[in-house]
Every structure is written in C-alpha cells, then in structure tokens.
Amino acid sequence: MPESPKAKFPPDFWSWLQQHPDDAVHALIRVTALSPEIELAVRDAPCRVHRRIQLIPTLAVACRSDALMQLAVEPWVLRIEPDQSIRAL
C-alpha cells in the first residue's frame, strides 16, 4: 500500500500547512535522488529551489503550502520538513 502524503511530514508541520494553504513557506524536500527531472517537477509545482544538498538528496525550496502538500503524492518524495535556521551555541 502506498504511503499517505500526510506521513511524509512532521505532524505539526502538516497541520500548519493545512491551516495556511496560501502562505509562503521554506522547506526541505528529501528525494530519492537529485536529478534534473525531479528538480523540474519541483519547479513546476511551482517551488523555487534555493539549494541542493548532496549528502542526503534534498532540495531546499520556497513555495506555497498547498504546493508542498501536492508534491507529497510523488513517489520520489521521501520527506518534507520545514527549513529552519540553525544556530551554534
């Protein structure tokens, strides 16, 4: 049985996206592989790709909440999380 799109998000992030479908959001989309085809599909969502993370195939994007929820149905999308700032202590 295919995984539910909702299962690809942290629960609190999914809830926030549902409540704010038109809001702009920055997110990390973990994918099966970085490829021109996958990046084109993400851009067509439409999402703007800020960077590519090679170690763990991930795209850092900016787009509307509803676009992220729609991308989650793609089999090559493994996980979608909010892109948050990291600070050293």
DRENDO-1510 file (C-alpha; in Angstrom, 1 decimal, always signed):
<recs>
REC; n; res; u; v; w
REC; 1; MET; +0.0; +0.0; +0.0 .
REC; 2; PRO; +1.4; +3.4; -0.9 .
REC; 3; GLU; +2.4; +5.8; +1.9 .
REC; 4; SER; -0.1; +8.6; +2.7 .
REC; 5; PRO; +1.2; +12.0; +1.7 .
REC; 6; LYS; +0.5; +13.2; +5.2 .
REC; 7; ALA; +3.0; +10.6; +6.6 .
REC; 8; LYS; +5.8; +12.4; +4.7 .
REC; 9; PHE; +5.5; +15.4; +7.0 .
REC; 10; PRO; +6.1; +16.0; +10.7 .
REC; 11; PRO; +2.5; +16.1; +12.2 .
REC; 12; ASP; +2.7; +19.7; +13.4 .
REC; 13; PHE; +4.0; +20.9; +10.0 .
REC; 14; TRP; +1.2; +19.1; +8.1 .
REC; 15; SER; -1.4; +20.7; +10.4 .
REC; 16; TRP; +0.1; +24.2; +9.9 .
REC; 17; LEU; +0.2; +23.7; +6.1 .
REC; 18; GLN; -3.5; +22.7; +6.0 .
REC; 19; GLN; -4.4; +25.8; +8.0 .
REC; 20; HIS; -2.3; +28.1; +5.8 .
REC; 21; PRO; -2.6; +26.7; +2.2 .
REC; 22; ASP; -1.8; +30.1; +0.6 .
REC; 23; ASP; +1.2; +31.0; +2.8 .
REC; 24; ALA; +4.7; +31.1; +1.5 .
REC; 25; VAL; +7.0; +28.5; +3.3 .
REC; 26; HIS; +10.6; +27.4; +3.2 .
REC; 27; ALA; +11.0; +23.6; +3.3 .
REC; 28; LEU; +13.4; +20.8; +2.8 .
REC; 29; ILE; +12.2; +18.1; +0.4 .
REC; 30; ARG; +14.1; +14.8; +0.7 .
REC; 31; VAL; +14.0; +12.9; -2.6 .
REC; 32; THR; +15.2; +9.5; -3.8 .
REC; 33; ALA; +17.9; +11.2; -5.9 .
REC; 34; LEU; +18.9; +14.6; -7.2 .
REC; 35; SER; +18.1; +14.7; -10.9 .
REC; 36; PRO; +17.1; +17.3; -13.5 .
REC; 37; GLU; +13.7; +15.6; -13.9 .
REC; 38; ILE; +12.9; +15.8; -10.2 .
REC; 39; GLU; +14.1; +19.4; -9.9 .
REC; 40; LEU; +12.0; +20.3; -12.9 .
REC; 41; ALA; +8.9; +18.7; -11.3 .
REC; 42; VAL; +9.6; +20.7; -8.1 .
REC; 43; ARG; +9.9; +23.9; -10.1 .
REC; 44; ASP; +6.7; +23.1; -12.0 .
REC; 45; ALA; +4.9; +22.8; -8.6 .
REC; 46; PRO; +5.8; +25.8; -8.5 .
REC; 47; CYS; +8.6; +25.9; -6.0 .
REC; 48; ARG; +11.8; +27.9; -6.2 .
REC; 49; VAL; +14.9; +25.8; -5.4 .
REC; 50; HIS; +17.4; +27.6; -3.2 .
REC; 51; ARG; +20.0; +24.9; -2.8 .
REC; 52; ARG; +20.7; +21.2; -3.4 .
REC; 53; ILE; +22.1; +19.0; -0.6 .
REC; 54; GLN; +24.1; +16.2; -2.0 .
REC; 55; LEU; +24.9; +14.1; +1.1 .
REC; 56; ILE; +21.2; +13.3; +1.8 .
REC; 57; PRO; +19.5; +14.1; -1.5 .
REC; 58; THR; +17.4; +17.1; -0.6 .
REC; 59; LEU; +16.1; +20.3; -2.2 .
REC; 60; ALA; +15.7; +23.4; -0.1 .
REC; 61; VAL; +12.7; +25.3; -1.6 .
REC; 62; ALA; +10.4; +28.2; -1.2 .
REC; 63; CYS; +6.8; +27.8; -2.3 .
REC; 64; ARG; +3.2; +27.9; -1.2 .
REC; 65; SER; +1.9; +25.5; +1.4 .
REC; 66; ASP; -0.5; +23.8; -1.0 .
REC; 67; ALA; +2.3; +23.1; -3.5 .
REC; 68; LEU; +4.2; +21.2; -0.8 .
REC; 69; MET; +1.1; +19.1; +0.0 .
REC; 70; GLN; +0.6; +18.3; -3.7 .
REC; 71; LEU; +4.3; +17.3; -4.1 .
REC; 72; ALA; +4.0; +14.8; -1.3 .
REC; 73; VAL; +2.0; +12.4; -3.5 .
REC; 74; GLU; +5.1; +11.9; -5.7 .
REC; 75; PRO; +6.8; +8.5; -5.1 .
REC; 76; TRP; +10.2; +10.2; -5.3 .
REC; 77; VAL; +9.4; +12.5; -2.4 .
REC; 78; LEU; +10.6; +10.8; +0.9 .
REC; 79; ARG; +10.1; +13.5; +3.5 .
REC; 80; ILE; +9.2; +17.2; +3.6 .
REC; 81; GLU; +10.2; +19.3; +6.7 .
REC; 82; PRO; +10.3; +23.0; +7.5 .
REC; 83; ASP; +13.6; +24.6; +6.6 .
REC; 84; GLN; +14.7; +26.2; +9.9 .
REC; 85; SER; +17.6; +28.3; +11.0 .
REC; 86; ILE; +20.4; +26.5; +12.9 .
REC; 87; ARG; +22.5; +28.4; +15.4 .
REC; 88; ALA; +25.7; +27.4; +17.1 .
REC; 89; LEU; +25.8; +27.8; +20.8 .
</recs>
